[in-house]
Amino acid sequence: MRITAKGQVTIPVAIREKAGLLPHTEVEFELDGEGVRIVKVEAPRAESRGHRIVRQMWRKAPGRMSTDEIMALMRDDWRDEDEGSR
């Protein structure tokens, strides 16, 4: 395998598949004592609406709540967010 004038190299399909390197995957190069390693960078995931609601409500619920009460709180929170984006 040869490095191009632009510093590019083609990673063989079998290696890409085994390592889970799909198109547009971010990678980093690390030098170890023997050579160079390519390491897949795990991208931080954006917080989902559900995670945001749980984070905001964490430890704020007054005592025991029924599923219906929890759903009503979540719906109110969703409506507030929806109205704020208009």
C-alpha positions in Angstrom: 0.0 0.0 0.0 1.3 3.4 -0.9 0.6 6.9 0.5 -0.5 9.4 -2.2 1.1 12.8 -2.7 -1.8 14.3 -0.7 -1.0 12.0 2.2 -4.0 9.7 1.6 -4.2 6.0 1.9 -7.1 3.6 1.2 -8.1 1.4 4.1 -9.0 -2.1 2.8 -12.8 -2.9 2.9 -12.4 -5.9 5.2 -10.6 -3.7 7.8 -13.1 -0.8 7.5 -16.0 -3.2 8.0 -14.5 -5.0 10.9 -13.6 -1.6 12.6 -17.0 0.0 11.8 -15.4 2.8 9.8 -18.2 4.1 7.6 -17.9 7.1 5.2 -17.5 10.4 7.2 -16.4 8.6 10.3 -14.0 10.8 12.3 -10.6 9.1 13.1 -7.5 10.1 15.0 -3.9 8.9 14.4 -1.8 7.8 17.3 1.9 7.1 17.3 2.9 4.1 19.3 6.4 2.6 19.7 5.9 0.4 16.6 4.0 2.5 14.2 0.8 4.5 13.6 -2.7 3.5 14.8 -6.0 4.8 13.5 -8.6 5.2 16.2 -12.3 5.8 15.7 -13.5 9.0 17.4 -16.8 8.6 19.3 -18.8 11.7 18.5 -20.7 13.2 21.4 -24.4 12.7 20.9 -26.8 15.6 21.1 -29.1 15.5 24.0 -32.5 14.1 23.0 -35.8 15.8 24.0 -36.5 12.9 26.4 -33.1 13.1 28.1 -33.6 16.9 28.5 -37.0 16.4 30.1 -35.7 13.8 32.5 -32.7 16.0 33.4 -35.0 19.0 34.0 -37.4 17.0 36.1 -34.9 14.9 38.0 -35.6 15.0 41.8 -38.3 17.7 41.3 -41.4 15.5 41.3 -43.4 16.0 44.5 -43.7 12.5 46.1 -45.3 9.7 44.3 -46.9 10.5 41.0 -49.1 8.5 38.7 -48.2 7.9 35.1 -51.0 10.2 34.0 -49.6 13.0 36.2 -46.1 12.5 34.9 -47.4 12.5 31.3 -49.3 15.7 32.0 -46.1 17.4 33.2 -44.2 16.2 30.2 -46.9 17.5 27.8 -46.9 20.9 29.5 -43.1 21.1 29.2 -43.4 20.1 25.5 -46.0 22.8 24.9 -43.9 25.4 26.5 -40.9 24.5 24.3 -43.1 24.4 21.2 -44.6 27.9 21.9 -41.1 29.3 22.5 -39.9 28.3 19.1 -42.5 30.2 17.2 
